[in-house]
C-alpha cells in the first residue's frame, strides 16, 4: 500500500516552546487515521504543518511521495490535500448553497465575486447540490449558514472541504461540541466521505475513534507516544498515563 501522507522529523516552536518535537507520521492510501492526545499535545499544530498553515522549523511533509514542505495552503490543496478546522469556518451570511459555490469557484479562473456574475454561479450549482446531498444537507440549500445547527455547520464545512475532490482529507475535531445524535450522523458521514480517499482526523471522543479509525497515532508533549490499532493504543500504559495525567 502506498503512503499517502508522511511527516518526517517535523518540529515546530513558538517563542522557545517546542510544540512539536521530531514527529514522524505515516498514513497509507485509503486509510482512516486518527490523531489522539491530551490537551496541548500538538495535534492541531501538526495539522497546521501538514496543511501548510504553518511551516515546520524542522523536518519535511510529503504527499504521495512529493515533498510539500514550504508550499502555501492553496498550492497544497491543488495537489490533493484539503482540511476542515476545529472552529467552523463557513461564511455565515451566505446561504448553504452559496458557501459551496464559492468554494467550487476558488480554484478556477472565475472571480469569487459571484454576485457580479450570476451565470458563473449557475454553472457551479449542479456540482454544489451533489456535494450537499453527500453531506446530508438536501433541502437546506437556501438557508443561511448562520441558521444551521452546530452539527449541520460541521457537515457544511466538510462539504466545502470536498469541493476540491481531495485525495487526502484532514478533519480537525469533526464532532466537537455535538450532541449524541449529531455525533452518530457525523460518524456515518465520515465513513461515507472516506470512500475512495484517505482521511486523517483529530478527535477526543474515543467512541468515534473506535468506529472510524484503522490506525491511531497518539501525541503527548509534542512527540509521538504510541502508534497502532484502537485496541493496541487503548491498552498502552503510556497512553493511559498521559490521559490520566491530564485528568489529574
N, C-alpha and C positions, 0 to 999 in steps of 0.2 A: 504494500500500500504506500502511495506517495505521501510525502509530508506536505501538508497544505500551508501551515503557518509554523514558523520557528523563531524563537528568541534565543540568542546565544550570548551569555555573559552580560545581559542587559543590566545597567546600573543607572540610577537617577538620584541626584542630590539636590536639595533645596536649602541654600544658605547653611551648608555644612551638615544638614541632616540627610542621611542616606536612606531614601525611601525605598529604593530597590538596590540590591547588593548582589550582582552577579547571577541574575535569574536566567535559567535555561528552561525553555518550553518547547515541546514538540507535539503538534496536533496533526493527526493523519487526515487525509482527504475523506470526507463523508462522515467524520466523527462528530459527536456532540460531546464537548469537553467543558467541564465546569472548573472555575477558579474559585477556591474557597479560602477563608482565612478570617481571623478575628479583626475587629476594627483597627485600622492603622497598619494592616499587614502589607499594603502596597498594591491591592487589587486594581483599583481604578487607575493608579499611576501606571501600572503595567498596561492596561487597556489603552491609555493615552499614548504610551510609547509604541504599541503595536499599530495604532491607527494614525500616527503622525501628528497627533495633537501636541505631543512633547517629543523632542529629540533626545534620545538617551545620551548621557555623558560618556558611557562606555558600552561596548557590545554592538550587536547587529540584530536586525529583524529581517526575516526572509519570507516571501510569499511565493509558494510553489517553486522554491529554489532560487528566486530572484531577490537580490538584496534591495529592500525598500527603505533602509535607514537613511534619514535625511530628506526624504521626499515629503512635501506638504500633503495634508489630508486629501485634497481634491485629486491629486495625482494617484494616490493610493486607492481611492475609490475607483478610478478608471482602470486600475489593474485588477480589480475584482474583490476588494475588501470594503465592507460597509459596516456601520455600527449605530447602535442606539445609545442613549445616555441615561445615567441614573436619574437625572431630573428631566422631566418631559420637555421636549424642545420643539413642540408643534407651534404653528402660527395660530394663536387663539382667536384672532379677529377674522380669520378666513374660514370658509366652510371646510368640511371634511374633504370634499372633492377638490377644492382649490389647493389644499395642502399637498395632496398627492400630485396634482398637475404641476405645481411649482417645482416639486422635486424631479418630476419627469423632464421638465424643461432645462433643468440645471446643467446637464451635460450635453446640451445641444447648442447649435449656433443661434437659436431663437432667444430673444431677450426675455428676462424674467418679468418684465412689466406686462403680464398677461392681460391686464385691464385695458391696455392700449392696442391689443391685437386679439380680438375675440375669435378670429379664425384659427389662430395658433392654439388658443385654449381648447377649442372643439377638437382639434387634431389629437390631443392627448387624452381626451375623455374616455374613449373605449378602454385603453390600457389602464387608466386610473380606476375605472369601475371594476375591472378584473382584479386588480390588487385589493380593492376594498372588499370584494367578495371573499378573497383569500384570507383576509384578516377579520372576517365576520362583522363587517360594518355595512352590509347591504341595508338600504333604506335610510341610511344616515348621511347620505351624500350632501344634502343641503343644510345640514345642521352646523352651526358654528362650532369650531373645535372647543371653544371655551365652555360650551354647554354639554359636552360629553362627560360621562362618568370617568373616574380615575382609570379604571380598567380599560375603557374604550379609548382613552387618550394614549395609553401604552400600546394598544393594538394599532392605533393610527401611526404612532411612531415607528413601530415595526414595519407597517406598510410603507412608510416613507423610506425606510432602510432598504426595502425590497425593490424600489423603483429602479435601481441601478443593476438589478439582477445579479447580486454579488455571488461569487463562488464561496466566499468566507463571510459569515455574518457574526459580528460581536454584539452581544446583548448585555448591558450593564444593569444588573438587578431588575430584570423584567417584571417581577412580581412585587416589588417594593411597595408597601402601603396598601396592598389589595386585601379585600375580604376573601373568605374561603371560596365562594363561587367564582369570583374573578380569577383567583389563582388556578382553579381547576380548568377554567376556559383557556387561560394563558398556557398552561402545560400542554393542552391539546393543540393549541396554535403552534407552540414550539415544535412539537412533533411534525406538524404539517409543513412548516417552513423549512425544516431540516431536510426534507426530501430533495435529494439532488444537490445538496450543498453541505459545507462544513459550518458548524455553529460552535462558538466559544461564548460561555456566559458566566458572569459573576452572580452569585446567589447566596443568600443567608438561609433560606428555607430548605432544610435538609430533605423534607418530603419531596420538594420539587426536584432537587438534585438526584434523589433516588429514582425518580420516574424518568428523568431525561438523560442523565449523563452516562456515556460509555466509559469515560475515564475522568479522573479528577486530579488537579494539581492544587496542593494546599500551600499557601504562603503564610509566613509569620515573620514579622520584623524585617520585611523586605527580602527574605530569602525563601527558597523552596524548602518546605518542611517535609513533605511527603508527596508521593505520586501513586496512583493505582486505581482500582475499581472502587465503587462505593463501599462494598464490604471491607476491602482491604484498608481503606482510609478511615472508616468509622471505628475500626478496631485498633488503629495505630495508637499506642500510648502517647506518642509525641503530639498527635492531633488532639487527643482528649485533654492533655495537659494545657495545650495552647488555648483551647476554648474554656476550660475550667479557670485558667488564669485570667481570662478576660472577664468571666462572671464574678470572680472574686474582686 
